[in-house]
Amino acid sequence: MFADIDGNTLHYTSVGDGPPVVLIHGLGGSAHIWHGVVGALQQHHHCVAVDLRGHGRSQGRGKFSIQGWVDDVRRLIAHLELPPVTLVGHSVGSLIAQELAHSSPDLVDELVLVGGISYFEPATADAYRERADVVEVEGMDALVDAWLAGAVSPRSHATQPGMVGLLRELFLRNDPQHYAKSCRALAEAERIPRDEIGQPTLIIAGSHDRSTPIAMAEELKRSIPVSRIKVIPGVGHWMPLEDPDAVAAAMLEFLT
């Protein structure tokens, strides 16, 4: 499905009945990283997964920023006339979810942060700027091998080679210019006053996540007043693909 949002055509999927859950992917991802999670949730919830501006099948006009993506998701919720939602964000999507929950608390009932980001220190932000520079010149192929090595856990590399291959294809399908703009948007993300987030929040962490390790999940828990952590064993940063059943089970337990 497609919606015209602020001069861009955004692609999204919409399945199931019940209280709405809106799912936001991370850097270089698409709505389809949630396919397995949604398969379990749709028996109890109306699930909407969006391709962010410049990702998947959505257009990528204009500058990218966390606030711009927040505005896109806010407008999509209004376009679909959804009641207050459970907002789920993976990685960069977790920053979008936090900011939307903070700035529009009337739209968000609960918050789920999967591989959640608290804040990147300057050295990490600079690394994303360097990644953007490389991609613009050399394309996605220049990064894919190093990126894929740390994207999922050693167990997933060993036991799910098909999933890892499809994740590689997902990464390579990114438009290099859009991916570079996304990297810079992440590097320029501002601190969110998380102590002002009032929604009950579930933080899902992978035991082998090198991008957003358990220490970052614990930082999120300390700063979000009503929050809890669920650690999923044996998975890395792309846990919605590595173990969708465990991610969905953690969410359903939280929401019931």
C-alpha positions in Angstrom: 0.0 0.0 0.0 1.1 3.6 -0.6 0.3 7.0 0.9 1.2 10.5 -0.3 2.9 12.1 2.7 4.5 15.5 2.5 5.5 15.3 -1.1 6.8 11.7 -0.9 5.0 8.4 -1.6 5.5 6.2 1.4 5.0 2.4 1.2 3.5 0.5 4.1 1.9 -2.8 4.9 -1.3 -3.2 6.9 -2.6 -6.5 8.2 -4.6 -7.9 11.1 -7.3 -6.6 13.4 -7.3 -5.3 16.9 -5.3 -2.5 18.7 -2.9 -0.9 16.3 0.9 -1.5 16.3 3.0 0.7 14.1 6.5 -0.8 13.3 9.5 1.3 12.2 12.6 -0.3 10.8 16.2 0.8 11.2 19.0 2.1 8.9 19.1 0.3 5.6 16.1 -1.8 6.4 12.5 -1.9 5.2 9.0 -2.7 6.4 9.7 -6.4 5.6 12.2 -6.9 8.4 9.0 -7.2 10.5 7.4 -10.0 8.4 7.9 -12.8 10.9 7.0 -10.6 13.9 3.9 -9.4 12.2 2.9 -13.0 11.4 2.5 -13.6 15.1 1.1 -10.2 16.1 -1.6 -10.0 13.5 -3.8 -12.5 15.2 -4.3 -10.0 18.0 -3.3 -6.6 16.5 -3.7 -4.4 13.5 0.0 -4.2 12.3 1.2 -1.3 10.2 4.9 -1.5 9.0 6.3 1.5 7.1 9.2 2.0 4.7 10.8 5.2 5.9 11.5 8.0 3.5 14.4 6.8 1.3 14.1 3.1 2.2 12.4 0.1 0.7 9.7 1.2 -1.8 9.2 4.7 -0.4 10.5 7.8 -2.2 13.4 9.8 -0.9 12.9 13.4 -1.8 14.4 16.1 0.5 16.7 16.1 3.4 16.6 13.2 5.9 16.5 13.7 9.6 15.1 12.0 12.7 12.5 14.8 13.0 11.6 14.5 9.3 10.9 10.8 9.7 8.9 11.5 12.9 6.8 13.8 10.9 6.3 11.2 8.2 5.1 8.6 10.7 2.9 11.1 12.5 1.2 12.0 9.2 0.8 8.3 8.2 -0.9 7.6 11.5 -3.3 10.5 10.8 -3.8 9.3 7.2 -4.8 5.9 8.4 -7.0 7.4 11.2 -5.5 5.2 13.8 -6.3 5.5 17.5 -3.4 5.7 19.9 -0.8 3.1 18.8 1.8 0.8 20.2 4.9 2.2 18.5 7.8 -0.2 17.8 11.2 1.0 16.5 14.3 -1.0 15.6 17.7 0.7 15.8 17.3 4.2 14.1 13.6 3.5 14.2 13.9 3.4 18.0 15.0 7.1 17.9 12.1 7.9 15.7 9.8 6.1 18.1 11.2 7.8 21.2 10.9 11.3 19.7 7.3 10.7 18.5 6.3 9.3 21.9 7.8 12.4 23.6 6.5 15.0 21.2 3.0 13.5 20.5 2.1 11.5 23.6 -1.5 11.5 22.6 -0.7 9.3 19.6 1.3 6.6 21.5 0.1 4.3 24.2 3.1 2.0 24.6 6.6 2.0 23.3 8.8 -0.9 22.2 12.5 -0.3 21.4 14.2 -3.2 19.6 18.0 -2.8 19.5 17.3 0.6 20.9 19.6 3.6 20.6 20.2 6.0 23.5 22.7 8.4 22.1 25.9 8.0 20.0 29.0 9.7 21.3 30.9 11.9 18.8 33.3 9.2 17.7 30.4 6.9 16.7 28.7 9.8 15.0 31.8 10.6 13.0 32.0 6.9 11.9 28.5 7.2 10.4 29.6 10.4 8.5 32.6 8.5 7.2 30.3 5.6 6.1 28.2 8.1 4.2 31.3 9.5 2.4 32.4 6.0 1.4 29.0 4.9 0.1 28.6 8.0 -2.0 31.8 7.3 -3.8 32.1 3.5 -3.8 28.5 2.3 -3.5 26.9 -0.2 -1.1 29.3 -3.0 -2.1 32.2 -1.3 -0.3 30.5 -1.8 3.0 28.4 -4.9 2.8 30.9 -7.5 4.0 32.1 -5.7 7.1 28.6 -4.6 7.9 27.1 -8.1 7.5 29.8 -9.6 9.8 28.5 -7.7 12.7 24.8 -7.4 11.8 23.8 -10.8 13.2 25.1 -13.2 15.8 27.7 -15.9 15.1 24.9 -18.4 15.7 22.7 -16.8 13.1 25.6 -16.8 10.6 26.1 -20.5 11.3 22.5 -21.7 11.4 20.6 -19.4 9.1 22.7 -18.8 6.0 19.6 -18.2 3.9 18.4 -15.4 6.1 21.9 -13.9 6.2 22.0 -14.0 2.3 18.6 -12.1 2.1 19.8 -9.6 4.6 22.9 -9.0 2.4 20.5 -8.5 -0.5 18.4 -6.0 1.5 21.5 -4.0 2.3 22.8 -3.9 -1.3 19.4 -2.8 -2.6 19.7 0.5 -0.8 20.2 3.6 -3.0 23.7 4.8 -2.0 22.6 8.5 -1.9 19.6 7.7 0.3 21.7 5.5 2.5 24.3 8.3 2.9 21.7 10.8 3.8 20.3 8.4 6.4 23.8 7.9 7.9 24.2 11.7 8.3 20.7 12.0 9.8 21.7 9.4 12.4 25.0 11.2 13.1 23.1 14.5 13.6 20.5 13.0 15.9 19.9 15.2 19.0 19.4 14.0 22.5 15.9 13.1 23.4 14.6 14.0 26.9 13.8 10.4 27.7 13.0 11.2 31.4 9.9 12.9 30.0 8.7 9.8 28.1 5.6 8.7 30.0 4.5 5.6 28.1 5.2 2.1 29.4 8.3 1.0 27.4 9.7 -2.4 26.6 13.4 -2.5 25.6 14.3 -5.7 23.7 18.1 -6.4 23.5 20.0 -9.1 21.7 22.6 -10.9 23.8 25.2 -10.6 20.9 24.2 -7.2 19.6 27.4 -5.3 18.8 25.7 -2.2 17.5 23.4 -1.5 20.5 24.7 -3.7 23.3 23.0 -4.5 26.5 24.8 -1.6 28.2 22.9 0.7 25.9 19.6 -1.0 26.8 20.4 -0.5 30.5 21.0 3.2 29.8 17.6 3.4 28.2 16.0 1.7 31.1 17.6 4.1 33.6 16.4 7.2 31.7 12.8 6.1 30.7 10.7 6.2 33.9 8.4 3.2 33.2 10.5 0.6 31.3 11.8 -2.9 31.4 14.4 -4.9 29.5 13.9 -8.3 27.7 17.2 -9.9 26.5 16.8 -12.4 23.7 19.7 -15.0 23.7 21.8 -15.9 20.7 20.8 -13.0 18.5 22.5 -9.8 17.3 21.3 -6.4 16.1 18.9 -7.7 13.4 16.9 -9.8 15.9 13.5 -9.2 14.1 15.0 -11.4 11.3 17.1 -13.7 13.5 14.4 -14.7 16.0 11.0 -13.2 15.0 9.1 -15.6 17.3 11.0 -14.5 20.4 10.6 -10.8 19.5 6.9 -11.2 18.9 6.5 -13.3 22.1 8.2 -10.5 24.2 5.9 -7.9 22.6 2.7 -9.9 23.2 3.7 -10.6 26.8 4.2 -6.8 27.3 0.9 -5.9 25.6 -1.3 -8.3 27.5 
